[in-house]
Amino acid sequence: MKRMKILGLFATLGFIVGIAANAAYHEVFPSLLQFYPVILQAEWVLSGLVGAVLATIMVVVWAYLSPSKAN
């Protein structure tokens, strides 16, 4: 039960971060793209973002599938 609460908390935090990312994409990203067009269009930046998302997914799956310790 504790694990589901923690996963629910992370899902809620992810939802809030997603809303903030959407707002940043529409408001901040165009300005950043004007100032730093080469860096933000670089393949390594996109690869890093995808890697971060995949690592987070793997940790969530690992935490969900690992056996819980009964006290």
Secondary structure by P-SEA (a helix, b strand, c coil): caaaaaaaaaaaaaaaaaaaaaaaaaccaaaaaaacccccccaaaaaaaaaaaaaaaaaaaaaaacccccc
